Amino acid sequence: ELAVVMRLLRREPKFLVLGMIQSLFESSMYIMIFMWTPKLEGRFGTGLPHGLVFGCFMACTMIGSCCVGYLTNVEAPESYLRLVFVGAAASMLVPSFSGSSGYSVLLSFFAFEFLCGVFWPSKGILKSHYVPEEIRATMYNTFRVPLNLIVCLVLSNLESTSDEVVFSIVCLLLCGAAVMQHIFLKLVRAEGKEPSGSPGKVKGGGRHVGPHAGKGTPTRDDVELGLLEEA
């Protein structure tokens, strides 16, 4: 399966771009997970109610996920995810400034978690539409290697790096994800393929009801599936 994935990445640029989007966004999310506690403790002190804050994060994520069903009735995930990444980058600008107040930083984290909630089901829609089911897990696990490298590289230098610099790096990673998403959309349009969640095709929180409902792979992926048989 790994050999098939490598061949697909060479033949189909959209798979490579989709994997890079995952690495860039998820690495920024994991860095934020490590950094929110020291960042907020620096603003509110040791009396910060960590459990309450984390519960609010999860609530924001849930609200974001609930909005996906409405978003896909208006725009395809390939398109609106660009705005999601830009919004996430903007939210991480707030903690990157040393003069930001505690409540402004907290609200920026809430906004980021909301956008994470939008990202996860939207990513699932893209995966089910473009990536062959037989190699889906292998392909995305392959891109966890650069993801973990980015996270380890940033977190291993925390002693010599300020919080503001770390969140600036997170912001740059998210901007990179937005650029990659725009490139992915252009590749899909250049192929003349219908976007995964065209308005009216996806309803009920991201459940497919179009011609590919119940299928993990679009019909033009017969060539890629043929690679599986060769392997």
VOKE-375447 format. One record per residue: residue number from 1; residue in one letter; x, y, z of N, C-alpha, C in turn. Coordinates in steps of 0.05 Angstrom, whole numbers, plus 5000, padded with zeros to 4 digits. Each point is the difference from the previous one (the first is absolute). Layout:
BEGIN
- NUM, A, X, Y, Z, X, Y, Z, X, Y, Z
...
//
This chain:
BEGIN
- 1, E, 5016, 4976, 5000, 4984, 5024, 5000, 5017, 5025, 5000
- 2, L, 5022, 4999, 5015, 5018, 5024, 5000, 5012, 5005, 4972
- 3, A, 5007, 4979, 4986, 5010, 5003, 4973, 4979, 5012, 4982
- 4, V, 4975, 4992, 5003, 4978, 5011, 4984, 4997, 5029, 5006
- 5, V, 5001, 5007, 5026, 4998, 5028, 5008, 5021, 5017, 4987
- 6, M, 5025, 4991, 5001, 5022, 5015, 4988, 4996, 5005, 4970
- 7, R, 4990, 4979, 4986, 4994, 5003, 4972, 4977, 5020, 4994
- 8, L, 4980, 4999, 5017, 4978, 5018, 4997, 5009, 5029, 5005
- 9, L, 5017, 5004, 5020, 5010, 5027, 5005, 5016, 5012, 4977
- 10, R, 5014, 4982, 4986, 5015, 5009, 4977, 4982, 5007, 4976
- 11, R, 4978, 4984, 4998, 4983, 5003, 4976, 4979, 5021, 5004
- 12, E, 4990, 5003, 5025, 4977, 5018, 5005, 5008, 5022, 5020
- 13, P, 5006, 5024, 4991, 5009, 5021, 5018, 4979, 5007, 5022
- 14, K, 4974, 4995, 4994, 4980, 5008, 5019, 5002, 4983, 5026
- 15, F, 5010, 4975, 4998, 5004, 4984, 5024, 5022, 5012, 5018
- 16, L, 5021, 5009, 4987, 5022, 5012, 5014, 4991, 5025, 5014
- 17, V, 4985, 5017, 4986, 4991, 5025, 5011, 4981, 4995, 5024
- 18, L, 4982, 4980, 4996, 4981, 4993, 5022, 5015, 4991, 5025
- 19, G, 5021, 4984, 4996, 5016, 4991, 5023, 5015, 5023, 5014
- 20, M, 5009, 5019, 4984, 5014, 5023, 5011, 4981, 5018, 5016
- 21, I, 4975, 5002, 4991, 4980, 5015, 5015, 4996, 4988, 5027
- 22, Q, 4998, 4973, 5001, 4997, 4986, 5026, 5024, 5006, 5018
- 23, S, 5024, 4997, 4989, 5024, 5004, 5017, 5002, 5028, 5011
- 24, L, 4994, 5020, 4984, 5003, 5028, 5008, 4979, 5007, 5021
- 25, F, 4974, 4993, 4995, 4979, 5007, 5018, 5003, 4985, 5027
- 26, E, 5003, 4974, 4998, 5000, 4984, 5025, 5025, 5006, 5017
- 27, S, 5022, 5006, 4987, 5024, 5007, 5016, 4995, 5026, 5015
- 28, S, 4987, 5019, 4987, 4994, 5025, 5015, 4980, 4995, 5022
- 29, M, 4982, 4982, 4997, 4980, 4994, 5021, 5014, 4986, 5024
- 30, Y, 5018, 4982, 4994, 5014, 4986, 5022, 5019, 5019, 5016
- 31, I, 5012, 5018, 4985, 5017, 5020, 5014, 4983, 5018, 5018
- 32, M, 4977, 5008, 4990, 4982, 5016, 5016, 4991, 4985, 5025
- 33, I, 4995, 4974, 4997, 4992, 4984, 5023, 5021, 5000, 5022
- 34, F, 5025, 4999, 4992, 5022, 5001, 5020, 5004, 5028, 5012
- 35, M, 4993, 5021, 4984, 5007, 5027, 5008, 4978, 5016, 5014
- 36, W, 4975, 4991, 4999, 4979, 5017, 5011, 5001, 5002, 5030
- 37, T, 5009, 4979, 5014, 5002, 5002, 5029, 5020, 5020, 5010
- 38, P, 5026, 4999, 4991, 5019, 5020, 5009, 4992, 5028, 4991
- 39, K, 4988, 5002, 4976, 4993, 5027, 4990, 4978, 5012, 5018
- 40, L, 4980, 4985, 5007, 4978, 5012, 5016, 5009, 5003, 5029
- 41, E, 5017, 4982, 5010, 5009, 5003, 5028, 5017, 5026, 5003
- 42, G, 5014, 5007, 4978, 5015, 5025, 5000, 4983, 5024, 5002
- 43, R, 4974, 4997, 4991, 4981, 5023, 5001, 4982, 5000, 5024
- 44, F, 4992, 4976, 5009, 4981, 4998, 5022, 5012, 4989, 5026
- 45, G, 5024, 4990, 4999, 5013, 4990, 5024, 4993, 4970, 5005
- 46, T, 5009, 4989, 5022, 4996, 4972, 5005, 4972, 4993, 5008
- 47, G, 4982, 5019, 5004, 4973, 4995, 5007, 4982, 4995, 4976
- 48, L, 5012, 4996, 4977, 4985, 4995, 4975, 4985, 4974, 5002
- 49, P, 4973, 5000, 4995, 4985, 4975, 5002, 5004, 4983, 4974
- 50, H, 5020, 4984, 5000, 5008, 4985, 4976, 4977, 4983, 4990
- 51, G, 4987, 4986, 5018, 4978, 4982, 4991, 4977, 5015, 4987
- 52, L, 4993, 5023, 5010, 4979, 5016, 4989, 5008, 5011, 4972
- 53, V, 5025, 5009, 4998, 5010, 5010, 4974, 5000, 4977, 4980
- 54, F, 5010, 4977, 5007, 5001, 4978, 4982, 4971, 4991, 4991
- 55, G, 4981, 5001, 5019, 4973, 4993, 4994, 4988, 5020, 4980
- 56, C, 5007, 5025, 5002, 4992, 5021, 4981, 5012, 4994, 4972
- 57, F, 5025, 4991, 5000, 5013, 4993, 4975, 4984, 4979, 4986
- 58, M, 4993, 4979, 5015, 4985, 4978, 4988, 4972, 5008, 4990
- 59, A, 4988, 5018, 5015, 4974, 5011, 4992, 5002, 5015, 4974
- 60, C, 5021, 5017, 4997, 5005, 5015, 4976, 5004, 4981, 4976
- 61, T, 5016, 4979, 5005, 5005, 4980, 4979, 4973, 4987, 4991
- 62, M, 4984, 4993, 5019, 4974, 4987, 4993, 4982, 5019, 4984
- 63, I, 4999, 5025, 5008, 4984, 5020, 4985, 5010, 5003, 4972
- 64, G, 5027, 5000, 4997, 5011, 5002, 4973, 4993, 4976, 4983
- 65, S, 5000, 4976, 5011, 4993, 4976, 4985, 4971, 5000, 4992
- 66, C, 4983, 5011, 5018, 4971, 5001, 4994, 4994, 5019, 4977
- 67, C, 5018, 5019, 4995, 4996, 5020, 4978, 5007, 4989, 4973
- 68, V, 5014, 4978, 4999, 5009, 4990, 4974, 4977, 4992, 4981
- 69, G, 4979, 4988, 5012, 4977, 4993, 4983, 4988, 5024, 4986
- 70, Y, 5000, 5023, 5014, 4989, 5024, 4988, 5019, 5012, 4979
- 71, L, 5026, 4999, 5006, 5020, 5011, 4982, 5001, 4985, 4974
- 72, T, 4997, 4974, 5001, 5002, 4984, 4975, 4975, 5004, 4982
- 73, N, 4978, 5011, 5011, 4977, 5007, 4984, 5004, 5026, 4985
- 74, V, 5021, 5015, 5008, 5005, 5026, 4988, 5025, 4999, 4982
- 75, E, 5021, 4986, 5009, 5025, 5000, 4986, 5013, 4973, 5004
- 76, A, 5017, 4992, 4981, 5014, 4975, 5001, 5023, 5002, 5020
- 77, P, 5008, 4979, 5015, 5022, 5001, 5019, 5026, 5009, 4987
- 78, E, 5005, 4992, 4975, 5024, 5009, 4986, 5003, 5030, 5000
- 79, S, 4977, 5014, 4999, 5000, 5029, 4999, 5001, 5013, 5027
- 80, Y, 4981, 4992, 5018, 4998, 5014, 5025, 5022, 4994, 5020
- 81, L, 5014, 4978, 4995, 5023, 4994, 5018, 5022, 5020, 4998
- 82, R, 5002, 5014, 4977, 5019, 5022, 4998, 4995, 5021, 5021
- 83, L, 4974, 5007, 5003, 4993, 5020, 5020, 5004, 4990, 5028
- 84, V, 4995, 4974, 5004, 5005, 4988, 5026, 5029, 5003, 5008
- 85, F, 5019, 4994, 4982, 5028, 5002, 5006, 5009, 5029, 5004
- 86, V, 4989, 5018, 4984, 5007, 5029, 5003, 4989, 5010, 5027
- 87, G, 4976, 4992, 5008, 4989, 5008, 5026, 5016, 4989, 5023
- 88, A, 5009, 4974, 4997, 5016, 4988, 5021, 5027, 5015, 5003
- 89, A, 5012, 5008, 4977, 5025, 5015, 5001, 4995, 5027, 5014
- 90, A, 4978, 5013, 4993, 4994, 5026, 5013, 4996, 4997, 5030
- 91, S, 4987, 4978, 5009, 4996, 4996, 5028, 5027, 4996, 5015
- 92, M, 5019, 4987, 4986, 5026, 4996, 5013, 5018, 5024, 4999
- 93, L, 4992, 5021, 4986, 5015, 5025, 5001, 4998, 5014, 5027
- 94, V, 4977, 4996, 5013, 4995, 5013, 5026, 5020, 4992, 5021
- 95, P, 5004, 4974, 5006, 5020, 4992, 5020, 5029, 5004, 4991
- 96, S, 5004, 5007, 4974, 5028, 5005, 4991, 5009, 5028, 5007
- 97, F, 4982, 5017, 5011, 5007, 5027, 5009, 5003, 5000, 5030
- 98, S, 5022, 5010, 5010, 5005, 5000, 5029, 4981, 5017, 5015
- 99, G, 4988, 5021, 4987, 4982, 5018, 5014, 4971, 4991, 5001
- 100, S, 4994, 4977, 4989, 4972, 4990, 5000, 4990, 4994, 5028
- 101, S, 4976, 5008, 5006, 4988, 4995, 5026, 4993, 4970, 5003
- 102, G, 4995, 4992, 5025, 4994, 4972, 5005, 4974, 4992, 4987
- 103, Y, 4979, 5017, 5002, 4974, 4993, 4988, 5001, 5000, 4970
- 104, S, 5016, 5017, 4988, 5002, 5000, 4971, 5014, 4974, 4990
- 105, V, 5020, 4991, 5015, 5013, 4975, 4994, 4981, 4977, 5003
- 106, L, 4985, 5000, 5022, 4981, 4978, 5005, 4979, 4999, 4977
- 107, L, 4989, 5023, 4992, 4981, 5000, 4978, 5012, 4991, 4974
- 108, S, 5025, 5006, 4995, 5013, 4991, 4976, 5003, 4970, 5000
- 109, F, 5005, 4988, 5024, 5001, 4971, 5002, 4973, 4987, 4995
- 110, F, 4979, 5013, 5010, 4973, 4990, 4995, 4994, 5000, 4970
- 111, A, 5008, 5022, 4987, 4995, 5002, 4971, 5015, 4978, 4985
- 112, F, 5025, 4995, 5008, 5016, 4979, 4987, 4987, 4973, 5004
- 113, E, 4991, 4994, 5024, 4987, 4974, 5005, 4974, 4997, 4984
- 114, F, 4986, 5022, 4997, 4976, 4999, 4983, 5007, 4992, 4971
- 115, L, 5021, 5012, 4990, 5009, 4994, 4973, 5011, 4972, 4997
- 116, C, 5012, 4990, 5022, 5009, 4972, 5000, 4976, 4981, 4997
- 117, G, 4978, 5008, 5013, 4975, 4984, 4998, 4990, 5000, 4972
- 118, V, 5003, 5022, 4985, 4992, 5001, 4972, 5018, 4983, 4983
- 119, F, 5026, 5000, 5007, 5020, 4986, 4984, 4996, 4970, 5000
- 120, W, 4995, 4987, 5023, 5001, 4971, 5001, 4979, 4987, 4982
- 121, P, 4975, 5006, 5002, 4981, 4987, 4982, 5004, 5008, 4971
- 122, S, 5009, 5024, 4995, 5006, 5009, 4972, 5023, 4984, 4989
- 123, K, 5020, 4995, 5016, 5022, 4983, 4991, 4990, 4972, 4994
- 124, G, 4982, 4990, 5016, 4989, 4973, 4995, 4985, 4999, 4973
- 125, I, 4986, 5021, 4993, 4986, 5001, 4974, 5020, 4999, 4977
- 126, L, 5022, 5015, 5002, 5020, 5000, 4979, 5014, 4973, 4998
- 127, K, 5006, 4988, 5023, 5013, 4974, 5000, 4982, 4979, 4986
- 128, S, 4974, 4999, 5007, 4983, 4980, 4989, 4995, 5004, 4970
- 129, H, 5003, 5025, 4991, 4994, 5006, 4972, 5024, 4996, 4981
- 130, Y, 5024, 5006, 5010, 5024, 4999, 4983, 5019, 4977, 5005
- 131, V, 5003, 4991, 5024, 5020, 4980, 5006, 4988, 4972, 5000
- 132, P, 5012, 4982, 4984, 4990, 4972, 4999, 4999, 4988, 5028
- 133, E, 4978, 4987, 5006, 4996, 4989, 5026, 5021, 4979, 5008
- 134, E, 5010, 4985, 4980, 5018, 4978, 5006, 5027, 5011, 5011
- 135, I, 5007, 5024, 4993, 5026, 5010, 5009, 4997, 5026, 5016
- 136, R, 4976, 5006, 5008, 4995, 5026, 5014, 5016, 5002, 5026
- 137, A, 4999, 4979, 5016, 5015, 5001, 5026, 5030, 5002, 4996
- 138, T, 5010, 4985, 4980, 5029, 5001, 4995, 5009, 5027, 4991
- 139, M, 4984, 5012, 4982, 5007, 5026, 4989, 5001, 5021, 5022
- 140, Y, 4980, 5001, 5017, 5000, 5020, 5021, 5020, 4995, 5022
- 141, N, 5006, 4975, 5006, 5021, 4994, 5019, 5027, 5008, 4989
- 142, T, 5003, 4999, 4974, 5026, 5009, 4988, 5005, 5029, 5006
- 143, F, 4979, 5016, 4999, 5003, 5029, 5004, 5000, 5007, 5030
- 144, R, 4997, 4980, 5017, 5004, 5005, 5029, 5030, 5002, 5007
- 145, V, 5017, 4990, 4982, 5029, 5003, 5005, 5009, 5029, 4999
- 146, P, 4994, 5015, 4978, 5007, 5029, 5001, 4985, 5015, 5022
- 147, L, 4975, 4992, 5005, 4984, 5013, 5021, 5015, 4998, 5027
- 148, N, 5008, 4976, 5007, 5014, 4996, 5026, 5027, 5014, 5000
- 149, L, 5013, 5001, 4977, 5026, 5013, 4999, 4997, 5030, 5005
- 150, I, 4980, 5012, 4989, 4995, 5029, 5004, 4994, 5005, 5030
- 151, V, 4983, 4984, 5012, 4993, 5004, 5028, 5024, 4996, 5018
- 152, C, 5015, 4979, 4996, 5024, 4995, 5016, 5021, 5021, 4997
- 153, L, 5003, 5010, 4975, 5020, 5021, 4996, 4993, 5025, 5015
- 154, V, 4975, 5008, 4999, 4992, 5024, 5014, 5001, 4997, 5030
- 155, L, 4989, 4978, 5011, 4998, 4996, 5028, 5027, 4995, 5013
- 156, S, 5019, 4989, 4985, 5027, 4994, 5011, 5016, 5025, 5004
- 157, N, 4991, 5023, 4989, 5015, 5025, 5002, 4985, 5020, 5017
- 158, L, 4982, 4991, 5017, 4984, 5019, 5016, 5017, 5016, 5020
- 159, E, 5021, 4988, 5010, 5016, 5014, 5020, 5014, 5024, 4988
- 160, S, 5006, 4999, 4974, 5013, 5023, 4987, 4981, 5016, 4983
- 161, T, 4974, 4994, 5001, 4981, 5014, 4983, 4977, 5011, 5017
- 162, S, 4992, 5024, 4996, 4978, 5012, 5015, 4973, 4990, 4990
- 163, D, 4980, 5003, 5017, 4973, 4992, 4992, 4991, 5015, 4975
- 164, E, 5007, 5025, 4998, 4992, 5016, 4977, 5011, 4989, 4974
- 165, V, 5025, 4992, 5001, 5013, 4988, 4976, 4986, 4974, 4992
- 166, V, 4994, 4984, 5020, 4987, 4974, 4995, 4973, 5004, 4986
- 167, F, 4984, 5019, 5011, 4974, 5004, 4987, 5003, 5014, 4973
- 168, S, 5021, 5014, 4996, 5005, 5011, 4973, 5006, 4978, 4980
- 169, I, 5015, 4979, 5009, 5005, 4977, 4983, 4974, 4986, 4994
- 170, V, 4983, 4997, 5020, 4973, 4987, 4996, 4985, 5016, 4979
- 171, C, 5000, 5026, 5002, 4986, 5016, 4981, 5010, 4996, 4971
- 172, L, 5027, 4998, 4997, 5012, 4994, 4974, 4992, 4973, 4989
- 173, L, 4999, 4980, 5018, 4992, 4973, 4992, 4971, 5001, 4989
- 174, L, 4983, 5015, 5013, 4972, 5001, 4992, 4997, 5016, 4973
- 175, C, 5017, 5020, 4997, 5000, 5014, 4974, 5009, 4981, 4978
- 176, G, 5019, 4983, 5006, 5009, 4980, 4980, 4978, 4981, 4993
- 177, A, 4984, 4992, 5020, 4977, 4982, 4995, 4980, 5014, 4982
- 178, A, 4995, 5026, 5004, 4981, 5015, 4983, 5010, 5001, 4971
- 179, V, 5026, 5004, 4997, 5011, 5000, 4973, 4997, 4973, 4987
- 180, M, 5007, 4979, 5014, 4997, 4973, 4990, 4971, 4993, 4993
- 181, Q, 4981, 5009, 5016, 4972, 4995, 4994, 4992, 5014, 4974
- 182, H, 5010, 5024, 4996, 4994, 5015, 4975, 5012, 4984, 4976
- 183, I, 5024, 4990, 5003, 5012, 4984, 4978, 4984, 4975, 4995
- 184, F, 4990, 4987, 5022, 4984, 4976, 4997, 4975, 5006, 4984
- 185, L, 4987, 5022, 5007, 4975, 5007, 4986, 5005, 5005, 4970
- 186, K, 5023, 5013, 4994, 5007, 5005, 4971, 5005, 4973, 4986
- 187, L, 5013, 4981, 5013, 5005, 4974, 4988, 4974, 4985, 4994
- 188, V, 4981, 5002, 5019, 4975, 4986, 4996, 4984, 5013, 4977
- 189, R, 5001, 5026, 4999, 4986, 5014, 4978, 5013, 4995, 4973
- 190, A, 5027, 4997, 5000, 5014, 4995, 4975, 4993, 4973, 4989
- 191, E, 4994, 4981, 5017, 4992, 4973, 4992, 4971, 4999, 4990
- 192, G, 4985, 5021, 5006, 4972, 5000, 4992, 4983, 4983, 5018
- 193, K, 5010, 4993, 5024, 4986, 4983, 5018, 4981, 5017, 5017
- 194, E, 4976, 4989, 5006, 4981, 5013, 5017, 5010, 5000, 5029
- 195, P, 5000, 5022, 5014, 5009, 5001, 5028, 4985, 4980, 5017
- 196, S, 5013, 4992, 5022, 4989, 4978, 5017, 4974, 5008, 5012
- 197, G, 4997, 5025, 5010, 4976, 5007, 5014, 4986, 5023, 4986
- 198, S, 4995, 4998, 4974, 4986, 5021, 4986, 4973, 5006, 5014
- 199, P, 4992, 5025, 5001, 4976, 5007, 5014, 4976, 4982, 4993
- 200, G, 4988, 4988, 5020, 4977, 4983, 4996, 5007, 4971, 4999
- 201, K, 5027, 4993, 4997, 5008, 4972, 4998, 5005, 4988, 5027
- 202, V, 5008, 5016, 5020, 5007, 4990, 5026, 4981, 5012, 5020
- 203, K, 4986, 4983, 5015, 4981, 5010, 5020, 5003, 4984, 5025
- 204, G, 4988, 5011, 5021, 5000, 4985, 5025, 5027, 4997, 5012
- 205, G, 5016, 5022, 5002, 5026, 4999, 5013, 5021, 4987, 4984
- 206, G, 4999, 5000, 4974, 5022, 4990, 4984, 4994, 4972, 4988
- 207, R, 4976, 4990, 5001, 4993, 4974, 4990, 4995, 5002, 4970
- 208, H, 5013, 4984, 4984, 4997, 5001, 4971, 4973, 4990, 4991
- 209, V, 4987, 5016, 4982, 4975, 4991, 4989, 5000, 5002, 4969
- 210, G, 5024, 5005, 4990, 5003, 5003, 4971, 5007, 4973, 4986
- 211, P, 5011, 5002, 4976, 5005, 4976, 4984, 5022, 4982, 5012
- 212, H, 5016, 5011, 5018, 5021, 4985, 5012, 4993, 4990, 5028
- 213, A, 4975, 5003, 5008, 4992, 4992, 5027, 5006, 4971, 5004
- 214, G, 5013, 4995, 5024, 5007, 4973, 5007, 5026, 4990, 4987
- 215, K, 5012, 5016, 4983, 5025, 4992, 4987, 5023, 5016, 5011
- 216, G, 5022, 4987, 5005, 5023, 5014, 5010, 5017, 5013, 4979
- 217, T, 4994, 4995, 4974, 5017, 5009, 4979, 4984, 5009, 4976
- 218, P, 5006, 5023, 4988, 4986, 5008, 4976, 5006, 4982, 4977
- 219, T, 4983, 5000, 4979, 5002, 4981, 4979, 5026, 5002, 4984
- 220, R, 5011, 5024, 4997, 5024, 5003, 4984, 5025, 4989, 5013
- 221, D, 4998, 4989, 5024, 5023, 4989, 5014, 5005, 4971, 4993
- 222, D, 4988, 4990, 4978, 5004, 4972, 4993, 5030, 4995, 4994
- 223, V, 5013, 5020, 4990, 5029, 4996, 4994, 5015, 4995, 5025
- 224, E, 4995, 5017, 5021, 5014, 4997, 5025, 4993, 4973, 5013
- 225, L, 4975, 4991, 4998, 4993, 4975, 5011, 5014, 4977, 4985
- 226, G, 5005, 5004, 4974, 5014, 4980, 4985, 5029, 4996, 5011
- 227, L, 5011, 5022, 5011, 5027, 4998, 5012, 5000, 4981, 5024
- 228, L, 4977, 4999, 5014, 4998, 4982, 5023, 5001, 4971, 4990
- 229, E, 4987, 4994, 4978, 5001, 4973, 4989, 5028, 4992, 4991
- 230, E, 5014, 5020, 4989, 5028, 4994, 4992, 5017, 4994, 5024
- 231, A, 4995, 5014, 5022, 5016, 4996, 5025, 4993, 4972, 5011
//
